[in-house]
């Protein structure tokens, strides 16, 4: 079970397969486990590396303020620890925010970028924004994580045949460290790099569910700001697309990765 140290924190990661390095970064309150339906398909073609973000999963949960730039610095440290060179990077939700931060700060480290159900900023501007996030903030603070996980499971996986996914998300959410979860929640509020995404030069794919928290039009608007980026919409999916539509997600991602030019040989 490999770990590495960065900035006083022991961080857990996992590796599968061989080939070009492909790093998957999970969302808020999740862990490496949430890529279970991706690893078998992706590891046939790539060296797949999963990271438990600081404060999550088997990584340390230091008592401090967390930030998206800090999470990105941990990711960069993993790339350097494994001596990977440029990588393919996939980020879901908060992991997508970490992906955006890395793409604008360390463009030379990315061979490609795939953002899933995320955005390059989370700025609170309107009264509705503040009310939505105040409700989520309050629920996160005053409900147990077990109760929150059950509510989240019903929201993400509402179909009768998705009972196993509801149970899975509830159990995983309950294992979170509440203080670290809240610190990570705070890290995403009013974060943003949208004014810099026009500088992203690596091949970029944005995957969105048709029933995500935010509309497809919001993703299309920021995709239009990234040179050469394209948008793929996964039907009949909510926020946890890799879990509720794994086959469509894996196929979409693999097609994108296969079209990314290989790294030029050094002369």
N, C-alpha and C positions, 0 to 999 in steps of 0.2 A: 504494500500500500504506500505509494510514493508521496513524499512531502518535500517542500523546499521552504527556505526561510527568506522573508523579505520584510524589511521595515519592522522588525520585532515581532513578526507574525509567522506562524507555521501554516503553510497553505497546502491543501490536499489536491492532488490531480490524479487522473487515470489515463492510460494509453492503450490503444487497440490498433491492430493492423499495421500495414507498412505503406510507404509511398510519400507523396507530398504531405506536409503537415497541415492538418485541419483542426482548428480549435473551436470548440462549442462552449458558449457562455450562457448560463441559465438566467432566469429572472428572479425577481424579489421573492424571498421566502422559499426558494427551490434549491436544487443541488444537482450534482452530476446525474442523479437517478432519473431526472426528467428527460434524459436523452436515450432512455432504454430502447425505444423503438427506432432510433436512428443508428446506433452503433453497429448492429449487424450489417445493415445495408451499406453504410459509409466505409466501414473498416475493410471491406473487400477491395476498395480502390485507394484508400488514403490512410495515412498515419493519423488516427483520430485521437485528439487530446481533449479531455474534459477537465474543467477547473471548477472547484468549489470556491466561489467568491468569498473573500474575507467576511466573517460573520455568518457564514452559511455552511451547511453540511458538516464535513469533517475538518474543515479549516478552523483555525483559532477564531475566537470572538472577542477581540480586545475591547476594553471599556474605553471608548473614545468616539469622537465624531467620525463618521464615515463620509466619503465623497465619491462621486463618479471619477474625477481625476485620480483619486487614490486607488480605486478599484482598477482603473486602467494601468496605473503604475505597477500594480501586482501582476497584471497580465503581461506587461512588457518584461517584467522580471522573470516570469515563467519562460517566455520565448528565449531570453538570454540564458537562463539556467539550462535549458535543453539544447542551446546552440542551434536553434531552428532556422534562422534566416527568415526571409519573407514567408508568411503563412496565409492560408485561407482562414478567414474569421467569420463565424456565425454567432449572432447574439439575439436572444429572445427577450423582448420586453426590456427590463432593466439591463440585461445583457446586450441588447441593441444599443442602449445609451453608452455603455462601456465601449462597444464597437465604434460608435461615432467619435467618441473622445479619442480613442486610439488612432483612428483614421486621420483626424485633423492634427494630432500632436506628433504621431510617429508614422507618417505615410510610407516610409521606406520599409517598414516591417510587415506591410500587408500586400499579399499577392491578389487577394480579392476580399470583398466584404459582402456579407449577406445579413440584412436586418429583418427581423421577424416581429411583426406586431409591436412596433416601437415608434419613436420619434426623436428628432435631434434636439428637442427641448421640451421641458415641462414647466412652462411659465404660467403663473396664476394672474389673470388679467381682468376677467369679468366677474361680477358677483356670482354667476353660476359656477365658474371655475372654483372660486373660494368655497362655495357651499358644497360642491361635490367632494373636494379634497378634505374639507373639514369633517364631513360625514365619515369618509374613509379613515381619517386620522383618529376620530373619536372611537370608531369601531375597533381599530387596531389597539388602542390603548385600554379600552374598558371591557372588551370581550376577551375570553380566553382564546389562545391560538387554536385549541381544539374546536371551539364553537365557530371561530372564524373560518377554519378549514372546511367545516361542514357546509357553511353558507357559501363559501367560494366554490366548493364542489358542485353544489346545485346550480350556481350561476354559469360555471364553465361547461358542465356536462349535464344538461337538463333532460336528456332523453332517457326513457326507461332502460334501454339496452346499455347505457353508460354507467350502470351502478358500480361496476368494478373501478372505473376511473374516479367516480365520486368518493368511493371508499379510500382509494389510494391517495388522493390529494388531501383528504381529511387527516389520514394517519401521518402523512409527511409534514403537513403544516403544524400538527401538534408537537412535532419533534424540534421545531425551531426554538432558538433562544429568544425570548421576547424582547429583551433589551437590545440585542443585536438586530432583530427584525425591525424594531422601531427606529434605530439609528440608520438603517439602510433605507427605510421609508423616507426619513427626513432628507437623506442624501439626494433623492431624485427631485424633490420639490424645488422649483425655481432654478434648476440646472438647465443649461442649454449651450449648444455650439452651432445653432442654426445659421448664424451669420458667417460661419466658416466652411460650411459643407460644399460650397462651390469650388473649394480647393481640393476636394477628394478626387484623385486621379485613377485609383485602381478600379477594375471592373466591379460594379456594384449592383446587387439585386435586392429589392425590397419585397418581401413576402408579407401579404396581409390576408387575414381571414375576412370573409364577407360580413361576418357578424362580430367583429372585434369591438372593443370599447369605443374606439374612435372610428369615424367613417373612412371609407376607401379614399374619398376626395382629399382628406387631410394628408394621406400618404402620397397621393399623386402630386399634390402641391409641392412637397419637399423633394420628391423624386425629380421633378422638373428642374430643380436647382443644382442637381449633381450631374456633372458631365457624363453622358453615356449610360446613366443608370436606367434601370427598367423596373416596372412593377408587375408582380404576379399575384393574382387574387385566387385564394383557395376557397372553394364553395363549401357551404354547409359546415363552417368551422367558427369557433369563437376564439378566445384569446390564447388558449393553449394548443395551437395548431399542430405542433409536433406530436402531441398526445391524441388529439381527437381526429386528425386526418394524417396519420403517419405515412401512408403509402403515397398520397398526393404530394405531401411535403417532401419526402425523400426523393421522389422522381423529379420534382421541380428543382431541388437543390443540386442533384447530380447532373442534370442537364446543364445548369448554369456553370457548375465547376468544370465540366468537360470542355466547355467552350472558352475557358480562361487560357490565354496563351501561356505556354511553359516559360520558365525563367530563361533568359538568354544565357548561353554558355559563356564563361569567362574566357577572354582571349589571352 
